[in-house]
Amino acid sequence: FFWAVAAGRAQVQQEPSAETTEGTAISINCSHPNIQTGDMIYWYRQLPGRSPALLVSAHKDSKEVPDPPGRLRVAADRRSSTLWLARPRRRGDAAVYYCLLG
């Protein structure tokens, strides 16, 4: 419930889908134009048949993502963020990626 309220207030918007080939880097974008000063940005990954799992969180700038290898980049004005995956695996990284605030 907390996440639903936060996401609704902040009007988080994501692309409906994104595709790449195995081993080719991909960027997944999230827009959160009404982010509040104290909000953290969270990215989750939900593998098929599994519960969502936290990948990375950040307040500003950028942060390494250890698994899968990549980086979270937060825009200077914090109104958007991008999850960059360096070497996606065809099966292991095929998932739903969620951007949330809180």
N, C-alpha and C positions, 0 to 999 in steps of 0.2 A: 504493500500500500504506500509506503513512504516513497519508493522509487516511482510509482505511478504518478503521485502528486508532483514530485520534482520534475519528472519528464513533461508532464502536462503543462506546468507553469512555464517551463523553459522552452517549450515548443521545439524539442529535439527533432531534427529531420535527418534521415539517412536515405541513401540511394536504395531503391528496392532490391537491386542485385548487382553483383560485380563478378566477373569471371576472368580467369587467367589460365595459362598452361603451367604444367608442373615445372617448378624451378624458375619461373619468370615473376619478378617482383610485382606487387600490386598495392595500390593505395585505396583505402576505404575511407570515405569522407563522412563527417558528421557536422551538421550546422546546429548551433545553439545560440541564436542571436540575443536572447534575453537572459543569458547567464548572470547570476548574481556574484558579488565580490567574493563571498566565502565558499562558493560552490567548487567542489572537486569534479573532475571529469573521469569517468570510469568506462573502461571498455571490457566487455565480457564476450566469451566465445561459448556457443552451445553446439557441441558435437551431436550428430544424430543419436537419438535415444538416451542422451545424457542431460543432466541439469546444467544450467549456465555456470561457467567458471570465470573468475576474474583474471583477466590478462594483465592489465596495467591500469594505474591511476596516476593522475598528474593535476597540478594546479595551473602551471604555466610552462613555457619553454618546451623542451622535448625530453623524452625519457626512453631508455632502451627497453625493449621487450625481449626477455630471454627465450621464451618458448611459446609459440614459434618465433624464430629470430626476426627481429624487426625493430621498429621505433614508433613511438607516439609523438606526433608533433602538434603543438597547440599554437594557434595563431596568436600574434602579438596582442590583439584586442580580445582574445579568448572567446571570440564568437564562433569559432569553428575548430575542429580538430581532425587530424588525419592519422589513421593507423596504417603504417607501411609495413608490409611483410616481405622480407628479403627473398626467401626461397620457398614459396608455398609447395606443399606436397599434395599430389592429386587427391589422395584419400584422407590423409591425416589432418589436413587443414580445411577441408570442405565442411563448412559449418555456417551457422548464423552468428553474425557479429553484432553486438548491441553496444550502443553508446548511451550512457546515462549520466545524470548529474545528481549531486547530493552533498 
